[in-house]
Amino acid sequence: MKTFCIQTLFAFLKTIILLKTLKKSYFIILIRYNRCTNILWLKSFLKGVLYGTR
């Protein structure tokens, strides 16, 4: 049972890391192609994060 839990957790972590790298690359693409809209998006995203953590 213990090994199963560890394996599941490891798979979950791998998925999170993959998602993070995908988001990063998508973010870089956004920055490269349209800076103005990206800045506006970033501002709203940061606002959402700040209000979400409160």
PyMOL Python script that loads the backbone (N, CA, C, O; Angstrom):
from pymol import cmd

cmd.read_pdbstr("""\
ATOM      1  N   MET A   1       0.833  -1.206   0.000  1.00  0.00           N
ATOM      2  CA  MET A   1       0.000   0.000   0.000  1.00  0.00           C
ATOM      3  C   MET A   1       0.873   1.262   0.000  1.00  0.00           C
ATOM      4  O   MET A   1       0.593   2.226  -0.713  1.00  0.00           O
ATOM      5  N   LYS A   2       1.916   1.235   0.801  1.00  0.00           N
ATOM      6  CA  LYS A   2       2.792   2.398   0.912  1.00  0.00           C
ATOM      7  C   LYS A   2       3.460   2.729  -0.420  1.00  0.00           C
ATOM      8  O   LYS A   2       3.517   3.893  -0.816  1.00  0.00           O
ATOM      9  N   THR A   3       3.968   1.704  -1.114  1.00  0.00           N
ATOM     10  CA  THR A   3       4.635   1.927  -2.398  1.00  0.00           C
ATOM     11  C   THR A   3       3.661   2.480  -3.428  1.00  0.00           C
ATOM     12  O   THR A   3       4.032   3.318  -4.250  1.00  0.00           O
ATOM     13  N   PHE A   4       2.414   2.014  -3.386  1.00  0.00           N
ATOM     14  CA  PHE A   4       1.388   2.499  -4.306  1.00  0.00           C
ATOM     15  C   PHE A   4       1.164   3.992  -4.097  1.00  0.00           C
ATOM     16  O   PHE A   4       1.048   4.749  -5.060  1.00  0.00           O
ATOM     17  N   CYS A   5       1.104   4.407  -2.848  1.00  0.00           N
ATOM     18  CA  CYS A   5       0.911   5.822  -2.511  1.00  0.00           C
ATOM     19  C   CYS A   5       2.066   6.666  -3.041  1.00  0.00           C
ATOM     20  O   CYS A   5       1.854   7.734  -3.616  1.00  0.00           O
ATOM     21  N   ILE A   6       3.281   6.179  -2.842  1.00  0.00           N
ATOM     22  CA  ILE A   6       4.474   6.898  -3.292  1.00  0.00           C
ATOM     23  C   ILE A   6       4.481   7.014  -4.811  1.00  0.00           C
ATOM     24  O   ILE A   6       4.782   8.079  -5.350  1.00  0.00           O
ATOM     25  N   GLN A   7       4.151   5.921  -5.508  1.00  0.00           N
ATOM     26  CA  GLN A   7       4.109   5.927  -6.972  1.00  0.00           C
ATOM     27  C   GLN A   7       3.064   6.904  -7.489  1.00  0.00           C
ATOM     28  O   GLN A   7       3.312   7.630  -8.451  1.00  0.00           O
ATOM     29  N   THR A   8       1.902   6.924  -6.858  1.00  0.00           N
ATOM     30  CA  THR A   8       0.831   7.835  -7.261  1.00  0.00           C
ATOM     31  C   THR A   8       1.265   9.283  -7.064  1.00  0.00           C
ATOM     32  O   THR A   8       1.043  10.129  -7.929  1.00  0.00           O
ATOM     33  N   LEU A   9       1.878   9.557  -5.932  1.00  0.00           N
ATOM     34  CA  LEU A   9       2.363  10.896  -5.614  1.00  0.00           C
ATOM     35  C   LEU A   9       3.413  11.340  -6.626  1.00  0.00           C
ATOM     36  O   LEU A   9       3.405  12.486  -7.075  1.00  0.00           O
ATOM     37  N   PHE A  10       4.321  10.424  -6.983  1.00  0.00           N
ATOM     38  CA  PHE A  10       5.377  10.713  -7.944  1.00  0.00           C
ATOM     39  C   PHE A  10       4.796  11.037  -9.318  1.00  0.00           C
ATOM     40  O   PHE A  10       5.241  11.971  -9.987  1.00  0.00           O
ATOM     41  N   ALA A  11       3.802  10.259  -9.729  1.00  0.00           N
ATOM     42  CA  ALA A  11       3.138  10.488 -11.014  1.00  0.00           C
ATOM     43  C   ALA A  11       2.435  11.846 -11.013  1.00  0.00           C
ATOM     44  O   ALA A  11       2.456  12.574 -12.006  1.00  0.00           O
ATOM     45  N   PHE A  12       1.818  12.168  -9.888  1.00  0.00           N
ATOM     46  CA  PHE A  12       1.116  13.438  -9.716  1.00  0.00           C
ATOM     47  C   PHE A  12       2.097  14.606  -9.829  1.00  0.00           C
ATOM     48  O   PHE A  12       1.811  15.604 -10.490  1.00  0.00           O
ATOM     49  N   LEU A  13       3.256  14.471  -9.176  1.00  0.00           N
ATOM     50  CA  LEU A  13       4.291  15.504  -9.228  1.00  0.00           C
ATOM     51  C   LEU A  13       4.816  15.688 -10.643  1.00  0.00           C
ATOM     52  O   LEU A  13       5.035  16.813 -11.094  1.00  0.00           O
ATOM     53  N   LYS A  14       5.019  14.562 -11.349  1.00  0.00           N
ATOM     54  CA  LYS A  14       5.477  14.610 -12.745  1.00  0.00           C
ATOM     55  C   LYS A  14       4.497  15.398 -13.596  1.00  0.00           C
ATOM     56  O   LYS A  14       4.898  16.226 -14.415  1.00  0.00           O
ATOM     57  N   THR A  15       3.210  15.138 -13.399  1.00  0.00           N
ATOM     58  CA  THR A  15       2.163  15.826 -14.155  1.00  0.00           C
ATOM     59  C   THR A  15       2.190  17.322 -13.865  1.00  0.00           C
ATOM     60  O   THR A  15       2.072  18.136 -14.781  1.00  0.00           O
ATOM     61  N   ILE A  16       2.343  17.684 -12.605  1.00  0.00           N
ATOM     62  CA  ILE A  16       2.402  19.098 -12.211  1.00  0.00           C
ATOM     63  C   ILE A  16       3.589  19.783 -12.886  1.00  0.00           C
ATOM     64  O   ILE A  16       3.454  20.887 -13.413  1.00  0.00           O
ATOM     65  N   ILE A  17       4.757  19.126 -12.868  1.00  0.00           N
ATOM     66  CA  ILE A  17       5.963  19.682 -13.482  1.00  0.00           C
ATOM     67  C   ILE A  17       5.754  19.873 -14.979  1.00  0.00           C
ATOM     68  O   ILE A  17       6.137  20.902 -15.535  1.00  0.00           O
ATOM     69  N   LEU A  18       5.143  18.877 -15.635  1.00  0.00           N
ATOM     70  CA  LEU A  18       4.853  18.966 -17.066  1.00  0.00           C
ATOM     71  C   LEU A  18       3.927  20.132 -17.360  1.00  0.00           C
ATOM     72  O   LEU A  18       4.150  20.887 -18.307  1.00  0.00           O
ATOM     73  N   LEU A  19       2.882  20.279 -16.545  1.00  0.00           N
ATOM     74  CA  LEU A  19       1.932  21.374 -16.730  1.00  0.00           C
ATOM     75  C   LEU A  19       2.614  22.723 -16.555  1.00  0.00           C
ATOM     76  O   LEU A  19       2.346  23.665 -17.301  1.00  0.00           O
ATOM     77  N   LYS A  20       3.492  22.810 -15.569  1.00  0.00           N
ATOM     78  CA  LYS A  20       4.210  24.061 -15.325  1.00  0.00           C
ATOM     79  C   LYS A  20       5.087  24.436 -16.504  1.00  0.00           C
ATOM     80  O   LYS A  20       5.118  25.598 -16.909  1.00  0.00           O
ATOM     81  N   THR A  21       5.809  23.457 -17.068  1.00  0.00           N
ATOM     82  CA  THR A  21       6.676  23.744 -18.210  1.00  0.00           C
ATOM     83  C   THR A  21       5.852  24.121 -19.428  1.00  0.00           C
ATOM     84  O   THR A  21       6.255  24.982 -20.210  1.00  0.00           O
ATOM     85  N   LEU A  22       4.690  23.477 -19.595  1.00  0.00           N
ATOM     86  CA  LEU A  22       3.804  23.811 -20.705  1.00  0.00           C
ATOM     87  C   LEU A  22       3.296  25.237 -20.567  1.00  0.00           C
ATOM     88  O   LEU A  22       3.265  25.993 -21.538  1.00  0.00           O
ATOM     89  N   LYS A  23       2.901  25.596 -19.359  1.00  0.00           N
ATOM     90  CA  LYS A  23       2.421  26.953 -19.095  1.00  0.00           C
ATOM     91  C   LYS A  23       3.527  27.968 -19.368  1.00  0.00           C
ATOM     92  O   LYS A  23       3.280  29.032 -19.937  1.00  0.00           O
ATOM     93  N   LYS A  24       4.745  27.632 -18.959  1.00  0.00           N
ATOM     94  CA  LYS A  24       5.884  28.518 -19.177  1.00  0.00           C
ATOM     95  C   LYS A  24       6.114  28.768 -20.653  1.00  0.00           C
ATOM     96  O   LYS A  24       6.280  29.913 -21.074  1.00  0.00           O
ATOM     97  N   SER A  25       6.125  27.703 -21.444  1.00  0.00           N
ATOM     98  CA  SER A  25       6.359  27.845 -22.882  1.00  0.00           C
ATOM     99  C   SER A  25       5.230  28.637 -23.532  1.00  0.00           C
ATOM    100  O   SER A  25       5.472  29.461 -24.415  1.00  0.00           O
ATOM    101  N   TYR A  26       3.989  28.386 -23.093  1.00  0.00           N
ATOM    102  CA  TYR A  26       2.832  29.109 -23.620  1.00  0.00           C
ATOM    103  C   TYR A  26       2.948  30.597 -23.283  1.00  0.00           C
ATOM    104  O   TYR A  26       2.641  31.461 -24.105  1.00  0.00           O
ATOM    105  N   PHE A  27       3.392  30.873 -22.070  1.00  0.00           N
ATOM    106  CA  PHE A  27       3.592  32.234 -21.587  1.00  0.00           C
ATOM    107  C   PHE A  27       4.649  32.946 -22.422  1.00  0.00           C
ATOM    108  O   PHE A  27       4.477  34.110 -22.787  1.00  0.00           O
ATOM    109  N   ILE A  28       5.749  32.246 -22.727  1.00  0.00           N
ATOM    110  CA  ILE A  28       6.833  32.797 -23.547  1.00  0.00           C
ATOM    111  C   ILE A  28       6.324  33.114 -24.950  1.00  0.00           C
ATOM    112  O   ILE A  28       6.658  34.154 -25.516  1.00  0.00           O
ATOM    113  N   ILE A  29       5.513  32.212 -25.508  1.00  0.00           N
ATOM    114  CA  ILE A  29       4.925  32.431 -26.833  1.00  0.00           C
ATOM    115  C   ILE A  29       4.051  33.688 -26.806  1.00  0.00           C
ATOM    116  O   ILE A  29       4.115  34.513 -27.717  1.00  0.00           O
ATOM    117  N   LEU A  30       3.238  33.827 -25.760  1.00  0.00           N
ATOM    118  CA  LEU A  30       2.380  35.005 -25.617  1.00  0.00           C
ATOM    119  C   LEU A  30       3.206  36.283 -25.572  1.00  0.00           C
ATOM    120  O   LEU A  30       2.860  37.271 -26.219  1.00  0.00           O
ATOM    121  N   ILE A  31       4.289  36.268 -24.814  1.00  0.00           N
ATOM    122  CA  ILE A  31       5.154  37.441 -24.687  1.00  0.00           C
ATOM    123  C   ILE A  31       5.777  37.794 -26.039  1.00  0.00           C
ATOM    124  O   ILE A  31       5.850  38.969 -26.400  1.00  0.00           O
ATOM    125  N   ARG A  32       6.221  36.790 -26.781  1.00  0.00           N
ATOM    126  CA  ARG A  32       6.878  37.038 -28.063  1.00  0.00           C
ATOM    127  C   ARG A  32       5.939  37.608 -29.104  1.00  0.00           C
ATOM    128  O   ARG A  32       6.316  38.509 -29.853  1.00  0.00           O
ATOM    129  N   TYR A  33       4.720  37.094 -29.164  1.00  0.00           N
ATOM    130  CA  TYR A  33       3.840  37.485 -30.265  1.00  0.00           C
ATOM    131  C   TYR A  33       2.974  38.715 -30.015  1.00  0.00           C
ATOM    132  O   TYR A  33       2.751  39.499 -30.938  1.00  0.00           O
ATOM    133  N   ASN A  34       2.493  38.900 -28.824  1.00  0.00           N
ATOM    134  CA  ASN A  34       1.684  40.108 -28.579  1.00  0.00           C
ATOM    135  C   ASN A  34       1.951  40.644 -27.178  1.00  0.00           C
ATOM    136  O   ASN A  34       1.385  40.172 -26.192  1.00  0.00           O
ATOM    137  N   ARG A  35       2.813  41.624 -27.118  1.00  0.00           N
ATOM    138  CA  ARG A  35       3.267  42.154 -25.832  1.00  0.00           C
ATOM    139  C   ARG A  35       2.205  42.974 -25.119  1.00  0.00           C
ATOM    140  O   ARG A  35       2.053  42.859 -23.903  1.00  0.00           O
ATOM    141  N   CYS A  36       1.471  43.794 -25.847  1.00  0.00           N
ATOM    142  CA  CYS A  36       0.468  44.667 -25.227  1.00  0.00           C
ATOM    143  C   CYS A  36      -0.623  43.860 -24.534  1.00  0.00           C
ATOM    144  O   CYS A  36      -0.928  44.095 -23.365  1.00  0.00           O
ATOM    145  N   THR A  37      -1.202  42.921 -25.246  1.00  0.00           N
ATOM    146  CA  THR A  37      -2.262  42.106 -24.654  1.00  0.00           C
ATOM    147  C   THR A  37      -1.700  41.249 -23.537  1.00  0.00           C
ATOM    148  O   THR A  37      -2.387  40.975 -22.553  1.00  0.00           O
ATOM    149  N   ASN A  38      -0.443  40.822 -23.685  1.00  0.00           N
ATOM    150  CA  ASN A  38       0.160  39.996 -22.661  1.00  0.00           C
ATOM    151  C   ASN A  38       0.351  40.758 -21.360  1.00  0.00           C
ATOM    152  O   ASN A  38       0.152  40.205 -20.278  1.00  0.00           O
ATOM    153  N   ILE A  39       0.735  42.023 -21.460  1.00  0.00           N
ATOM    154  CA  ILE A  39       0.915  42.843 -20.258  1.00  0.00           C
ATOM    155  C   ILE A  39      -0.428  43.006 -19.541  1.00  0.00           C
ATOM    156  O   ILE A  39      -0.501  42.903 -18.317  1.00  0.00           O
ATOM    157  N   LEU A  40      -1.484  43.258 -20.310  1.00  0.00           N
ATOM    158  CA  LEU A  40      -2.821  43.384 -19.733  1.00  0.00           C
ATOM    159  C   LEU A  40      -3.249  42.079 -19.085  1.00  0.00           C
ATOM    160  O   LEU A  40      -3.835  42.074 -18.002  1.00  0.00           O
ATOM    161  N   TRP A  41      -2.950  40.959 -19.764  1.00  0.00           N
ATOM    162  CA  TRP A  41      -3.305  39.642 -19.240  1.00  0.00           C
ATOM    163  C   TRP A  41      -2.544  39.359 -17.965  1.00  0.00           C
ATOM    164  O   TRP A  41      -3.100  38.829 -17.003  1.00  0.00           O
ATOM    165  N   LEU A  42      -1.263  39.716 -17.958  1.00  0.00           N
ATOM    166  CA  LEU A  42      -0.408  39.499 -16.795  1.00  0.00           C
ATOM    167  C   LEU A  42      -0.918  40.284 -15.590  1.00  0.00           C
ATOM    168  O   LEU A  42      -0.939  39.770 -14.472  1.00  0.00           O
ATOM    169  N   LYS A  43      -1.328  41.532 -15.822  1.00  0.00           N
ATOM    170  CA  LYS A  43      -1.866  42.366 -14.747  1.00  0.00           C
ATOM    171  C   LYS A  43      -3.111  41.736 -14.136  1.00  0.00           C
ATOM    172  O   LYS A  43      -3.235  41.645 -12.915  1.00  0.00           O
ATOM    173  N   SER A  44      -4.032  41.302 -14.995  1.00  0.00           N
ATOM    174  CA  SER A  44      -5.266  40.692 -14.502  1.00  0.00           C
ATOM    175  C   SER A  44      -4.971  39.368 -13.807  1.00  0.00           C
ATOM    176  O   SER A  44      -5.624  39.019 -12.823  1.00  0.00           O
ATOM    177  N   PHE A  45      -3.977  38.626 -14.325  1.00  0.00           N
ATOM    178  CA  PHE A  45      -3.589  37.348 -13.730  1.00  0.00           C
ATOM    179  C   PHE A  45      -3.016  37.567 -12.336  1.00  0.00           C
ATOM    180  O   PHE A  45      -3.374  36.857 -11.397  1.00  0.00           O
ATOM    181  N   LEU A  46      -2.130  38.544 -12.199  1.00  0.00           N
ATOM    182  CA  LEU A  46      -1.526  38.856 -10.911  1.00  0.00           C
ATOM    183  C   LEU A  46      -2.573  39.335  -9.910  1.00  0.00           C
ATOM    184  O   LEU A  46      -2.518  38.982  -8.732  1.00  0.00           O
ATOM    185  N   LYS A  47      -3.526  40.140 -10.380  1.00  0.00           N
ATOM    186  CA  LYS A  47      -4.625  40.595  -9.527  1.00  0.00           C
ATOM    187  C   LYS A  47      -5.419  39.402  -9.024  1.00  0.00           C
ATOM    188  O   LYS A  47      -5.772  39.325  -7.847  1.00  0.00           O
ATOM    189  N   GLY A  48      -5.695  38.473  -9.931  1.00  0.00           N
ATOM    190  CA  GLY A  48      -6.433  37.261  -9.578  1.00  0.00           C
ATOM    191  C   GLY A  48      -5.695  36.434  -8.546  1.00  0.00           C
ATOM    192  O   GLY A  48      -6.305  35.897  -7.621  1.00  0.00           O
ATOM    193  N   VAL A  49      -4.376  36.330  -8.701  1.00  0.00           N
ATOM    194  CA  VAL A  49      -3.552  35.567  -7.765  1.00  0.00           C
ATOM    195  C   VAL A  49      -3.553  36.240  -6.396  1.00  0.00           C
ATOM    196  O   VAL A  49      -3.704  35.577  -5.369  1.00  0.00           O
ATOM    197  N   LEU A  50      -3.384  37.562  -6.391  1.00  0.00           N
ATOM    198  CA  LEU A  50      -3.350  38.308  -5.136  1.00  0.00           C
ATOM    199  C   LEU A  50      -4.675  38.227  -4.390  1.00  0.00           C
ATOM    200  O   LEU A  50      -4.699  38.052  -3.172  1.00  0.00           O
ATOM    201  N   TYR A  51      -5.780  38.357  -5.127  1.00  0.00           N
ATOM    202  CA  TYR A  51      -7.088  38.269  -4.477  1.00  0.00           C
ATOM    203  C   TYR A  51      -7.420  36.834  -4.086  1.00  0.00           C
ATOM    204  O   TYR A  51      -8.145  36.599  -3.120  1.00  0.00           O
ATOM    205  N   GLY A  52      -6.889  35.883  -4.838  1.00  0.00           N
ATOM    206  CA  GLY A  52      -7.146  34.472  -4.559  1.00  0.00           C
ATOM    207  C   GLY A  52      -6.458  33.986  -3.295  1.00  0.00           C
ATOM    208  O   GLY A  52      -6.979  33.113  -2.601  1.00  0.00           O
ATOM    209  N   THR A  53      -5.281  34.550  -2.986  1.00  0.00           N
ATOM    210  CA  THR A  53      -4.519  34.106  -1.820  1.00  0.00           C
ATOM    211  C   THR A  53      -5.021  34.732  -0.522  1.00  0.00           C
ATOM    212  O   THR A  53      -4.715  34.233   0.561  1.00  0.00           O
ATOM    213  N   ARG A  54      -5.779  35.808  -0.617  1.00  0.00           N
ATOM    214  CA  ARG A  54      -6.270  36.495   0.585  1.00  0.00           C
ATOM    215  C   ARG A  54      -7.328  35.714   1.326  1.00  0.00           C
ATOM    216  O   ARG A  54      -7.827  36.172   2.353  1.00  0.00           O
TER     217      ARG A  54
END
""", "prot")
cmd.dss("prot")
cmd.show_as("cartoon", "prot")
cmd.util.cbc("prot")
cmd.orient("prot")
